[in-house]
Amino acid sequence: MTIRAYTELDIPAMTEIWNEVVEEGNAFPQNEKLSNLNSSVFFAGQSYTAVALEEGKLAGLYILHPNNVGRVGHIANASYAVKKSMQGKGIGKALVEDSLKQLSSLGFRILQFNAVVASNTRALALYERLGFERLGTIRGGFAMDDGSFEDIVSMVFYATGS
């Protein structure tokens, strides 16, 4: 597996993978898919965007950007997406690990997840294995497509030396 910064040629496959997660409706806060027109702007607007290639095919991606501005601009936020047909092969773990390596080079000291959906137990377990701590649970913080609300978990990772 190779993880590298994305290029414009990756955008169509990245958009497809991103939209798979949005359509699933249980991980990303967005409820509208990216279009071919706005996906280039969206991915270029991140502090860092990377893709994972497995056997020469784009299998996943992540975005890394400030969680806020000014005095808390040293705290990053990230989102990860793995092609549904490629899940369970360690791609997500590799993407998270790569994002953690990028933090300090981009001036970040902390990586915070604002809203990991509580039923996303695989992601929660992965993040904890990689050194993330749970900050707390927000009851009913995630609106599901069926009109129900699910809990979200806030998590934090402190980069070495933070």
Legacy VTK file of the C-alpha trace (Angstrom):
# vtk DataFile Version 3.0
C-alpha trace
ASCII
DATASET POLYDATA
POINTS 162 float
0.000 0.000 0.000
1.156 3.517 -0.827
-0.065 6.696 0.835
0.762 9.973 -0.849
-0.525 13.497 -1.373
-3.406 13.565 -3.822
-3.221 14.939 -7.350
-5.950 16.379 -9.562
-6.046 13.049 -11.409
-7.232 11.399 -8.182
-10.269 13.677 -7.775
-12.898 11.505 -9.541
-12.054 8.399 -7.468
-11.745 10.488 -4.287
-15.157 12.021 -4.906
-16.692 8.585 -5.418
-15.222 7.273 -2.149
-16.170 10.404 -0.194
-19.728 10.215 -1.507
-20.008 6.521 -0.537
-19.445 7.557 3.083
-21.858 10.490 2.836
-24.533 8.216 1.324
-24.053 5.665 4.086
-25.159 8.390 6.477
-23.474 7.151 9.641
-20.039 8.766 9.770
-19.660 12.166 8.065
-21.678 15.189 9.165
-22.322 16.211 5.547
-25.626 15.145 4.085
-24.948 16.374 0.562
-22.573 14.606 -1.781
-19.687 16.367 -3.446
-20.177 17.219 -7.093
-17.458 16.990 -9.698
-17.392 20.796 -9.699
-16.968 21.414 -5.961
-14.815 18.410 -5.027
-11.611 19.925 -6.444
-12.153 23.092 -4.402
-13.053 21.086 -1.286
-9.973 18.846 -1.357
-7.621 21.705 -2.322
-8.935 23.744 0.615
-7.574 21.310 3.200
-4.211 21.684 4.944
-3.314 18.257 3.579
-5.165 15.660 1.557
-3.764 12.190 1.004
-4.817 9.056 -0.823
-4.113 5.371 -0.247
-3.335 3.193 -3.244
-3.753 -0.562 -2.984
-2.601 -2.628 -5.955
-2.504 0.556 -8.026
-6.105 1.540 -7.273
-7.272 4.398 -5.114
-8.676 2.737 -1.996
-9.050 5.570 0.507
-8.258 9.120 1.478
-8.067 11.557 4.333
-8.275 15.284 4.833
-6.453 17.203 7.553
-7.253 20.801 8.474
-7.513 23.164 11.453
-10.334 22.375 13.848
-10.634 26.102 14.591
-8.662 29.345 14.186
-6.385 31.693 16.068
-5.342 30.606 19.548
-6.619 27.085 18.950
-5.422 26.824 15.342
-2.772 24.313 16.433
-5.545 21.726 16.869
-6.289 19.728 13.724
-9.334 17.801 12.618
-9.411 14.981 10.084
-11.801 12.810 8.130
-11.052 9.396 6.662
-12.793 7.453 3.917
-12.102 3.947 2.631
-13.758 2.499 -0.443
-16.465 0.156 0.782
-15.143 -2.806 -1.219
-11.654 -2.289 0.286
-12.610 -2.080 3.960
-11.100 -4.542 6.424
-7.632 -4.517 4.813
-5.908 -2.077 7.195
-6.282 0.906 4.878
-8.080 3.013 7.485
-5.381 2.329 10.049
-2.670 3.279 7.566
-4.490 6.518 6.720
-4.841 7.496 10.386
-1.191 6.680 11.079
-0.088 8.765 8.100
-2.207 11.714 9.242
-0.569 11.553 12.667
2.852 11.761 10.987
1.756 14.889 9.100
0.623 16.846 12.169
3.848 18.540 13.255
5.005 19.361 9.721
1.771 21.344 9.313
2.107 23.115 12.666
-0.460 21.020 14.539
0.097 19.729 18.080
-3.245 18.007 18.645
-5.732 16.063 16.527
-9.324 16.282 17.716
-12.334 14.417 16.420
-15.499 16.309 17.228
-18.033 13.675 16.306
-17.271 9.974 15.988
-20.660 8.276 15.758
-20.977 5.928 18.740
-22.122 2.966 16.623
-18.911 3.250 14.564
-17.259 0.875 16.991
-14.513 -0.171 14.554
-13.347 3.427 14.221
-13.539 4.061 17.971
-11.488 0.943 18.696
-8.907 1.861 16.041
-8.497 5.384 17.349
-8.037 4.148 20.910
-5.448 1.572 19.779
-3.536 4.413 18.117
-3.460 6.514 21.285
-6.577 8.683 21.081
-8.445 9.472 24.297
-12.188 9.881 24.651
-13.151 13.371 25.759
-16.822 12.653 26.237
-20.125 11.709 24.674
-22.696 14.078 23.265
-26.064 12.384 23.584
-28.121 12.576 20.409
-25.491 14.621 18.604
-25.756 12.946 15.187
-28.915 13.140 13.073
-29.533 9.857 11.282
-31.335 9.669 7.922
-34.370 8.030 9.546
-34.929 11.044 11.814
-33.446 9.419 14.915
-30.436 10.776 16.781
-27.331 8.876 17.794
-24.614 9.688 20.320
-21.260 11.026 19.181
-17.902 10.702 20.895
-15.282 13.459 20.941
-11.694 12.200 20.879
-8.214 13.711 21.062
-4.655 12.709 20.156
-1.705 14.631 21.569
1.272 14.694 19.220
4.664 13.937 20.786
5.882 16.876 22.787
2.430 18.441 23.191
LINES 1 163
162 0 1 2 3 4 5 6 7 8 9 10 11 12 13 14 15 16 17 18 19 20 21 22 23 24 25 26 27 28 29 30 31 32 33 34 35 36 37 38 39 40 41 42 43 44 45 46 47 48 49 50 51 52 53 54 55 56 57 58 59 60 61 62 63 64 65 66 67 68 69 70 71 72 73 74 75 76 77 78 79 80 81 82 83 84 85 86 87 88 89 90 91 92 93 94 95 96 97 98 99 100 101 102 103 104 105 106 107 108 109 110 111 112 113 114 115 116 117 118 119 120 121 122 123 124 125 126 127 128 129 130 131 132 133 134 135 136 137 138 139 140 141 142 143 144 145 146 147 148 149 150 151 152 153 154 155 156 157 158 159 160 161
